[in-house]
Structure formats: structure tokens, C-alpha cells
Amino acid sequence: MLIPFLPLYLFELGVTSTSINIWTGIVFSITFLISAIMSPYWGRQADKFGKRRMLIRAGFSLSIAYFLGAFVHSPIQLFMVRVFQGFSTGFVPAALAIVASTVPAEKIGFSLGIMQTATLVGSIIGPLIGGILSHIFGIRLSFIVAGSSMFIGTCALSLLVTEPTRTEVPTASGVIDDLKTAFNNPMLRQMLGLIFIAQMAVMVMQPLITLYVAELQGQLEGAVLTSGIIFSLAGIAGAIAAPLWGKGGQRVGFSKVLIIGFLGAGVFNSLQFFVVDIWKFGLLQFIFGFFIAGIYVAINTIVVTSTQASFRGRAFGLSMSANQLGSMLGPLIGGLVSVWIGIKLIFVYTGVFLMIVGVVMWRRRL
């Protein structure tokens, strides 16, 4: 709900057009930096004290962060709210760990595909609701609705979700030991690197899309609503594709899904450089989202199959940490580089980078 209009919210808070790209990158990135630092810790707490408890803690904390965002009056205050949001991380790793701990082994790929679909359906509905609400009532109301949604959802899961039965007792170790364990697991180590790369590539353009949409339209008016629709198109594609990638990966292997995902995402991301109207841009975003979904489903499934059950919470915590580091660096790189070369060329560089990763994996056969 919040991503499409954060750059315009910064304008409302007094940021000038000369510094909007930098401020957008900073405000986006700080949440992901703090989240990257905290995710391994929360993953360990999930294994130690219960994954359901971490879900509830993260859910209520995030709802508070969203409520606070509605009452800021300066970019510094918004920055501090985003810092708190980073400390509130841990929801998604705990949810994935619960699913991975409760479904049969032969259904893990499909189940994690459904989880990816659920996440993407949120990314479809969120920008649309946020864009419509901000267009009609203003941006601040969207923060209120986001906080309320998170609060209601957390109350629901506290009543409906039960803690998985533990089959193994986690060993008494620290975060450093967890990092050593992950580093000594070649497949997990590769997956952490790949999810960092994929998320960084996705997030390079995220904070700039609203500005790019305004450029394609030739005006700023209506850019928030249009950006919400564009965001939703990629989400719709991912929601459709994720279960299909999960089923396909169970048949042909998830390493092949990874290679196809990176190559396809790279090609269609690069093609966005050539668009001159908003409809072609939306179509390419849709196809890009289709291939990106396969990458995430494959990575999550391989993380599950390459780690022990007692390490699942920590494995997904480390995965989230790599994801958040990519989310942090992506907007920073996008904001800084766009000042020098403009927004359009970023599509080419990012697309070529993704294709190179796909080719390297294909040559190595993972």
C-alpha cells in the first residue's frame, strides 16, 4: 500500500525535487538495513521460543509502525518510523518456517509457491488500495488503513495458527554460529547469495517507478494511482506463476527453475528501456513479475530441502537478512545512479546483470 507513493509523500513532507531521488533511496533502504541485521536474531528466537510467537510479535509491531507513519511531519520523522519498522521484522521468515515444518516433503515446493502467491496477492491489492485511497483521501489515510489491516491480520493468526510440533531441539548457539553453519552449507550459501542478487535487482527500480510513470505520462497528476496499477500487474503475474513454478520445480528440478527465472527476468527487464507508453511498460512489468516469482519459489524450496528442521527458522531468518540487504542496496543504487544516467538506462544494466547470473548458473548447472 505504501511503496507507490512514498516518493510523493516525501514531497509533501518538504523534500525538494533536487534531492527527492536521494531521500527516496535513504527512506526505502534504512528499513531493509535494520531488518537485515535483526532477521537472523528473530529467526533464532523463532526456533528457540516458537514461530507463532514471533509472528504475533512482528505483526503487532509492524501495525504500530504503520500507524506512526500517518503522523510524521518531516522526512527525518519518516526516516525514524522506517527504522522502527526495520526492528519489527520477522513476520515472513516465521510464516515460511511454520509452513515448511507442517507440510509433507513432497508438497513443499507447491506449498511455498502458494505462500509466494499469498504474498503477491497482498502486493496486488496493496498498491491498488493505497493508490486509490491516497488519490481520494490523501496519503496519510493509507498508513492508517495499512496499520489497521496488519493489526486485524495479527489478531486473526493469534486465534487460528498453532505452533508446529518440534521434532528436534535447537542447539544452544549464537548468531555467529548460525552464520558459520550457513557458510559451511554450500547450497544454503548459494541461495543466500542468489536471493540477495534477485531482491537487489527488483528493488533498484521500485522507489523510482512512480517518478518514471509520471515521466511516461508527461505529468505528475494521477501518477500514484497508475503506479499502483503497474505494481499490481507484476504481482498478478507472480500470483499466477508461483504455484506453477512450484509444481514445475517438483518435476524438473528447482535449479532449472532458477536458471529460467533469472534469464527471463533479465530479458524482459532490459526491454523496458525501449517503451514509450504506459501500457507497454505495464505489460513488460507483468512478464517480469512472472519470471521473478519462479526465482523466489525455487530459492525458498531449496533452502528447506538443504537444511535440518531444527534450523528452519534461522535459515529463513538468514534468507530474509539477505533479502533485506538486497532491498536496502537496490533503492540506494537506483537513487544514486538515476541522478547520473537517468532512470531508463537502469533497466538495461539491471537486466543484463540478471541474464549474466542466469548464464553463469546454466554453465555451472548450479
C-alpha positions in Angstrom: 0.0 0.0 0.0 2.8 2.4 0.9 5.5 1.8 -1.7 4.0 3.5 -4.7 3.5 6.9 -3.1 6.4 7.2 -0.6 8.3 9.5 -3.1 5.3 11.8 -3.3 4.9 11.6 0.5 8.4 13.0 0.8 7.4 15.9 -1.4 4.5 16.6 1.0 7.0 16.5 3.9 9.1 19.2 2.3 11.8 17.4 0.3 12.8 19.3 -2.9 12.8 17.9 -6.4 16.7 18.2 -6.5 17.1 15.8 -3.6 14.0 13.6 -3.9 15.9 10.6 -5.5 18.4 10.5 -2.7 15.8 10.9 0.1 13.7 8.2 -1.6 16.6 5.8 -1.6 17.5 6.5 2.0 14.0 6.2 3.4 13.4 2.9 1.5 16.8 1.5 2.4 17.0 2.1 6.1 14.2 -0.3 6.9 15.9 -3.1 5.0 19.3 -2.4 6.6 17.9 -2.7 10.1 15.8 -5.7 9.1 18.8 -7.4 7.6 20.7 -7.0 10.9 17.7 -8.2 13.0 16.4 -11.1 10.9 19.0 -13.7 12.0 18.2 -12.8 15.6 14.5 -13.1 15.2 15.0 -16.4 13.2 16.9 -17.8 16.2 14.2 -16.6 18.6 11.6 -18.4 16.4 13.5 -21.7 16.7 14.0 -21.2 20.4 10.7 -19.8 21.7 8.2 -20.6 18.9 7.5 -19.4 15.4 3.9 -18.5 16.2 5.1 -16.1 19.0 7.4 -14.4 16.5 4.5 -14.0 14.1 2.4 -12.2 16.7 5.3 -10.0 17.9 6.2 -8.9 14.4 2.6 -8.4 13.3 1.7 -6.0 16.2 5.0 -4.2 16.0 4.5 -3.5 12.2 1.0 -2.3 12.8 2.4 0.3 15.2 5.0 1.4 12.7 2.4 1.9 10.0 0.1 4.0 12.4 3.1 6.2 13.3 3.8 6.8 9.6 0.5 8.7 9.3 1.5 11.4 11.8 5.0 12.3 10.7 5.7 15.9 9.6 9.3 15.8 8.3 11.5 13.5 6.3 13.6 12.8 9.4 10.5 11.6 11.3 9.5 9.3 8.4 13.1 8.0 8.5 12.8 7.2 12.2 9.5 5.4 11.6 11.2 3.3 8.9 14.0 2.5 11.3 11.4 1.1 13.8 9.7 -0.8 11.0 13.1 -2.5 10.4 13.3 -3.6 14.0 9.8 -5.1 13.7 10.9 -7.6 11.1 10.5 -11.4 11.4 6.9 -12.0 10.1 7.7 -13.6 6.8 10.5 -16.0 8.0 8.4 -17.3 10.8 5.4 -17.8 8.5 7.6 -19.7 6.0 9.1 -21.8 8.7 5.7 -22.8 10.0 4.6 -23.9 6.5 7.9 -25.8 5.9 7.5 -27.6 9.3 3.9 -28.7 8.7 3.6 -29.8 5.1 4.7 -33.2 3.6 8.1 -33.2 2.0 6.7 -33.9 -1.5 4.4 -30.9 -1.2 7.0 -28.3 -0.1 7.6 -26.8 -3.5 3.9 -26.3 -4.2 3.1 -25.1 -0.7 5.8 -22.5 -0.8 4.5 -21.5 -4.2 1.1 -20.9 -2.5 2.8 -18.8 0.1 4.5 -16.8 -2.6 1.1 -16.3 -4.2 -0.4 -15.1 -0.9 2.5 -12.6 -0.6 2.0 -11.4 -4.1 -1.8 -11.1 -3.8 -1.0 -8.7 -1.0 1.3 -6.8 -3.3 -1.5 -6.7 -5.9 -4.2 -5.5 -3.5 -2.0 -3.2 -1.5 -0.8 -0.8 -4.2 -4.3 -0.6 -5.7 -5.9 0.2 -2.3 -3.1 2.6 -1.4 -3.2 4.3 -4.8 -7.0 4.8 -4.7 -7.1 5.9 -1.0 -4.2 8.4 -1.5 -5.8 9.7 -4.7 -9.2 10.3 -3.0 -8.4 11.0 0.7 -4.6 11.7 0.8 -1.6 9.7 1.6 -1.9 9.7 5.4 -5.1 7.7 5.4 -3.3 4.8 3.6 -0.9 4.5 6.6 -3.9 4.2 8.9 -5.5 1.5 6.8 -2.2 -0.4 6.5 -1.8 -0.4 10.3 -5.4 -1.5 10.8 -5.0 -4.3 8.3 -1.9 -5.5 10.0 -3.5 -5.4 13.4 -6.6 -7.3 12.3 -4.5 -9.9 10.5 -2.3 -10.5 13.5 -5.3 -10.9 15.8 -6.7 -13.5 13.3 -3.5 -15.5 13.2 -3.2 -15.4 17.0 -6.5 -17.3 17.1 -6.1 -19.6 14.1 -2.4 -20.6 13.9 -0.9 -23.2 16.1 2.8 -23.9 16.9 4.2 -26.8 14.8 5.3 -29.9 16.8 9.1 -29.8 17.3 10.9 -32.9 16.1 14.3 -31.6 17.1 15.6 -29.4 19.9 17.7 -26.5 18.6 21.3 -26.5 19.8 22.5 -23.8 22.1 24.5 -21.5 19.9 24.7 -17.8 18.9 24.1 -15.9 15.7 27.8 -16.2 14.8 27.5 -20.0 15.0 24.4 -19.8 12.8 26.4 -17.8 10.2 29.1 -20.4 10.3 26.6 -23.2 9.8 25.1 -21.4 6.8 28.6 -20.7 5.3 29.5 -24.4 5.7 26.4 -25.4 3.8 27.2 -24.8 0.1 23.7 -25.0 -1.2 22.3 -22.6 1.5 25.3 -20.3 0.9 24.4 -20.1 -2.8 20.7 -19.5 -2.1 21.5 -16.6 0.2 23.7 -15.0 -2.5 21.0 -15.5 -5.2 18.2 -14.1 -3.1 20.4 -11.1 -2.4 21.0 -10.6 -6.1 17.4 -11.1 -7.1 16.0 -8.7 -4.5 18.6 -6.1 -5.2 17.6 -6.2 -8.9 13.9 -6.0 -8.1 14.3 -3.1 -5.7 16.6 -0.9 -7.9 13.5 0.5 -9.7 10.8 0.2 -7.0 11.2 3.7 -5.5 11.6 5.3 -8.9 8.7 3.7 -10.7 6.2 6.4 -9.6 8.6 9.1 -11.0 9.1 7.1 -14.2 5.4 6.7 -14.6 5.0 10.4 -14.3 7.6 10.9 -16.9 5.9 8.5 -19.3 2.5 10.2 -18.7 4.0 13.7 -19.0 2.5 14.8 -15.8 2.7 14.1 -12.0 -1.1 14.1 -11.6 -2.5 10.6 -11.3 1.0 9.0 -11.2 0.3 7.4 -7.8 -2.8 5.6 -9.0 -1.2 4.5 -12.2 1.9 3.3 -10.3 -0.4 1.3 -8.0 -1.8 -0.5 -11.1 1.7 -1.1 -12.5 2.9 -2.6 -9.3 -0.2 -4.8 -9.2 0.4 -6.2 -12.7 3.8 -7.6 -11.6 2.0 -9.0 -8.5 -0.8 -10.6 -10.5 1.8 -12.3 -12.8 3.7 -13.6 -9.8 0.5 -14.8 -8.0 -0.5 -16.8 -11.1 3.0 -18.1 -11.7 4.2 -19.1 -8.2 2.2 -22.3 -7.8 3.0 -23.3 -11.4 6.7 -22.8 -10.7 6.4 -24.8 -7.6 4.7 -27.8 -9.4 7.2 -27.5 -12.3 10.2 -27.4 -9.9 9.0 -30.6 -8.3 9.0 -32.3 -11.7 12.2 -30.9 -13.4 14.2 -29.6 -10.5 14.4 -26.2 -8.9 17.8 -25.4 -10.2 16.3 -25.3 -13.7 13.5 -23.0 -12.5 16.2 -20.7 -11.1 18.1 -20.5 -14.4 14.9 -19.9 -16.4 13.7 -17.3 -13.9 17.0 -15.2 -14.0 17.3 -15.4 -17.8 13.6 -14.5 -18.4 13.6 -11.7 -15.8 16.8 -10.2 -17.3 15.5 -10.2 -20.9 12.1 -8.6 -20.1 13.6 -6.1 -17.6 16.0 -4.9 -20.3 13.2 -4.5 -22.8 11.6 -1.9 -20.6 14.2 0.6 -21.8 12.5 0.8 -25.2 8.9 1.5 -24.0 7.4 4.9 -24.8 4.0 4.5 -23.4 2.5 3.3 -20.1 0.7 0.3 -21.5 3.8 -1.4 -22.9 5.6 -0.7 -19.7 2.8 -2.4 -17.7 2.9 -5.5 -20.0 6.6 -5.9 -19.6 6.3 -5.4 -15.8 3.7 -8.2 -15.9 6.1 -10.6 -17.7 9.0 -9.6 -15.5 6.9 -10.5 -12.4 6.1 -13.9 -13.9 9.8 -14.9 -14.1 10.8 -13.3 -10.8 8.2 -15.4 -8.9 9.9 -18.5 -10.1 13.2 -17.4 -8.6 11.7 -16.9 -5.1 9.8 -20.2 -5.1 12.9 -22.1 -6.2 15.2 -20.4 -3.6 12.7 -20.9 -0.7 12.2 -24.6 -1.6 16.0 -25.3 -1.9 16.5 -23.6 1.5 14.0 -26.0 3.0 15.4 -29.1 1.4 19.0 -28.2 2.2 18.6 -27.5 6.0 17.5 -29.5 9.0 14.1 -28.9 10.6 15.6 -27.5 13.8 17.4 -24.9 11.7 14.5 -23.8 9.6 13.6 -20.6 11.5 17.3 -19.5 11.4 17.6 -20.5 7.7 14.6 -18.3 6.8 15.9 -15.6 9.1 19.2 -15.6 7.2 17.3 -15.7 3.9 15.3 -12.7 5.0 18.5 -11.0 6.0 20.0 -11.5 2.5 16.7 -10.4 1.0 16.6 -7.2 3.1 20.3 -6.4 2.3 19.3 -6.6 -1.4 16.3 -4.4 -0.7 18.5 -1.9 1.0 21.2 -1.7 -1.7 18.7 -1.7 -4.6 17.0 1.6 -3.8 20.2 3.2 -2.9 21.9 2.2 -6.2 18.8 3.2 -8.1 18.5 6.6 -6.5 22.2 7.4 -6.9 22.7 6.0 -10.4 19.5 7.6 -11.7 20.9 11.0 -10.8 23.9 10.4 -13.2 22.4 8.4 -16.1 18.6 8.8 -15.8 16.0 6.2 -14.9 15.7 4.4 -18.3 19.3 3.1 -18.5 18.9 1.4 -15.1 16.5 -1.1 -16.8 19.3 -2.2 -19.2 22.0 -2.5 -16.6 19.8 -4.5 -14.2 18.5 -6.8 -17.0 22.0 -7.6 -18.3 23.1 -8.3 -14.7 20.3 -10.8 -14.2 21.0 -12.5 -17.5 24.7 -12.9 -16.6 23.7 -14.6 -13.3 21.4 -16.9 -15.3 24.1 -17.8 -17.8 26.7 -18.4 -15.0 24.2 -20.8 -13.3 23.5 -22.6 -16.5 27.2 -23.1 -17.2 27.8 -24.4 -13.7 24.4 -26.3 -13.7 24.1 -25.0 -10.0 
